[in-house]
């Protein structure tokens, strides 16, 4: 079967493979599998993995969850048993902006600035605020 530009392989055992790769990764049918099974009038629910059944969901939360005890009950530092205290990292961050590790390419180069035309004297090379003739007239 195919769903526009995607190739969909659906087998009767509840297995589906699509060229987008989502059914294999997520164990759920993608939109291409659903549309392909709908065109053949097959239910897409048989292609949902058993990971998503209510039985497996309940089994996930069946066991007891252990919480982290209060700090007073934590074991002390003992090199014989291999318990070492957790220390902060050995380095300090430098002040300022962190250095980037990017490799610059042609897309990062700035375009050359267009020639500026002064709206006051209409000479190329400066703008109205830095115009020398305007400054001379105001002084």
N, C-alpha and C positions, 0 to 999 in steps of 0.2 A: 504494500500500500504506500501511497505517498500523500503528503499534505503540503501542497504547493512545492516549495523548494526543499522540503525535508523528506528523508527516506525513513519510513517507519516499517519495522518488521514486528508483526504480532503473531505469536504462536499460541495454540490452544491451551497450553499448560499454565497460563497466567504470566508468561514472560513477554516483555516488549522491549525493543531496542529502537531508539530514534537517533538520527544523525546529530541532533542537538546534544545528546548525552545526558540529559536530565533524568530520564527514567533509571539509568544505571547508577547515577550518583545519589539521588534522593530516594530511590525505591518507591517512587510515586509516578503515575502516568503524567506526561506533559500534555500541553494543549494539542500537540500534533497527534499523539496517541489517542486522546479523547475524541478528536474530530474524525480520525480514521476509523475507530471502532464504532462511532455513531453512524458513519456512512454504511457500515456493514450490519448495523443493528445488533452490536454486541455490547454488553454492559462493560464500562470501563472500570467498575469496582473490582473485578477479578484480577486486575493488574496492579492493585494496591498491595504493597508488601504486608506480610503478617506482623511486621514490626509495629504497625499502626492500629492493630486490633485492640479492643477494650481489654481483652485478657492479658495481653502483654503490657499494657499501660498499668493495670492493677498490679502485675508482678513487679514492675519497676519500683513501686512505692510500698511493697509488701515488707521489705526488710526495715530494721530500725535504723534511723539516722543518728549518728553520733555527733554531738555538738562539741565545740571547743570549750574545755573547762576554764574556770577562772584562773587568773595568773598565779594565784597563791597555790594552786595544785600542780603547776608545771614542774617537771623534774629539774633539778639543779645541774649545773655544769659538771660533767664527770668524764674526763678523757678515757677512763678505763672502759666505759660502756659506749663511747663514741658520741656522747652528747656534747656538742659544742655550742656556745652562745651565738646567736645570729647578730652579726655586727654590720654597721652601715658600710657602704662601699669605700674604698681607699682613696678615691679621687674627689676633687671639688670641681664644680662647674666654673668655668671661666666667665668673667663678666663680658657683656656685650652679646652681639648676635652670633649664634653658632655658625661655624664654617659649613658651607654646603659641599657635598661630594659629587655634584653634577658635573658632567662633561658638557661643555658648551658646544653648540653646533651652529649652523648657518641660520637656524630659526631664531636664535637668541641675539643675533646681531641687530642693532638698531638701524632703522632706515635713515638715510641722510636727510637732514632737515631741509624743508623747502625754503626757497629764498624768501626772506621777509621783506614786505613792502610797507613802507611807512604810510599811514593814512593821512598824515598831515602834509608832508612835502613830496610824497610819491617817489621816493628814492629807495633803491634796494639796499639792504644791509642792516637796517635797524627798524624799530617800531615807533609808535607814537609817543610812548613814555620816555624813550631814550633819544628822541629826535634832537639833534644839536641846534637846528634852526628854531625850533619851538622854544628850547631852553634859552636861546639868545634873545628872543622876542619877549620872554617873561621877565628877564633880568633888567 
